[in-house]
Amino acid sequence: MGTGASDFERAVAAVIDATGPGEVVTFGEVATEAGYPGRARAVGAFLAHHGDGHPWWRVVTASGRLVPGGEDEHGRRLRDEGVEVRDGHVRRPRR
């Protein structure tokens, strides 16, 4: 993140960047772990603008759904890391 990034952006980036290969988190979990509970949609907006610099594919909706419109790429990246993807959703243990 550049020096002009907000505290929210830096915190969200740190949580996403700390998510390792094969791990999956929800937008809400990222928001909570970053110190901004209830800001799941803002995490999505962050990834829409800054996702290329972070492992965005490790973040899914609360139901495990992949990013609408980007399911093919999202699913491929997760499967490459050993995550089970079926019908546009991931199966994952709760954190």
C-alpha positions in Angstrom: 0.0 0.0 0.0 1.2 3.5 -0.8 1.7 6.2 1.8 -1.7 7.7 0.8 -3.6 4.6 2.0 -6.1 5.0 4.8 -5.8 3.1 8.1 -8.7 0.9 6.9 -6.9 0.0 3.7 -3.6 -0.8 5.5 -5.4 -3.0 8.0 -7.4 -4.8 5.4 -4.4 -5.4 3.2 -2.4 -6.8 6.2 -5.2 -9.3 7.0 -5.5 -10.4 3.4 -1.8 -10.6 2.9 -1.5 -12.8 6.0 -3.9 -15.3 4.6 -1.7 -18.2 3.3 -2.1 -20.5 0.3 -5.0 -22.9 0.8 -6.7 -20.6 3.4 -10.0 -18.9 2.7 -11.6 -16.1 4.7 -14.9 -14.2 4.2 -15.2 -10.5 3.6 -16.7 -10.2 7.1 -13.9 -12.0 8.7 -11.3 -9.8 7.0 -13.2 -6.7 8.2 -13.4 -8.0 11.8 -9.8 -9.1 12.0 -8.7 -5.7 10.5 -10.6 -4.0 13.4 -13.6 -2.8 11.3 -16.5 -5.3 12.1 -19.5 -4.8 9.9 -17.5 -3.4 7.0 -17.5 -6.5 4.8 -18.8 -4.5 1.8 -16.0 -2.0 2.2 -13.5 -4.9 2.1 -15.1 -5.9 -1.2 -14.7 -2.3 -2.5 -11.1 -2.3 -1.4 -10.4 -5.5 -3.3 -12.3 -4.2 -6.4 -9.8 -1.3 -6.5 -6.6 -2.8 -5.1 -7.0 -6.6 -5.4 -4.3 -7.1 -8.0 -1.7 -6.3 -5.3 -3.1 -8.8 -2.8 -4.3 -12.5 -2.8 -7.9 -11.5 -3.4 -8.9 -15.0 -4.5 -8.6 -16.2 -0.8 -11.6 -14.0 0.1 -15.2 -15.3 -0.4 -18.7 -14.3 0.7 -20.2 -15.5 4.0 -21.8 -18.4 2.2 -18.5 -19.4 0.5 -19.6 -18.0 -2.9 -16.9 -16.9 -5.3 -16.8 -13.4 -6.8 -19.8 -13.0 -9.2 -18.5 -12.7 -12.8 -15.1 -13.9 -11.8 -15.9 -17.4 -10.8 -13.6 -19.1 -13.3 -10.5 -17.2 -12.3 -11.4 -17.2 -8.6 -12.0 -21.0 -8.7 -8.9 -21.8 -10.7 -6.7 -19.9 -8.3 -8.2 -21.6 -5.2 -8.1 -25.1 -6.7 -4.4 -24.4 -7.6 -3.9 -24.0 -3.8 -5.8 -27.2 -2.9 -9.2 -25.6 -2.0 -12.3 -27.6 -2.9 -14.5 -25.5 -5.2 -17.9 -26.8 -6.3 -20.7 -25.0 -8.1 -19.2 -21.6 -7.5 -18.7 -22.1 -3.8 -15.9 -23.3 -1.5 -16.2 -25.7 1.3 -14.1 -24.6 4.2 -13.8 -25.1 7.9 -15.0 -22.2 10.1 -12.2 -20.1 11.5 
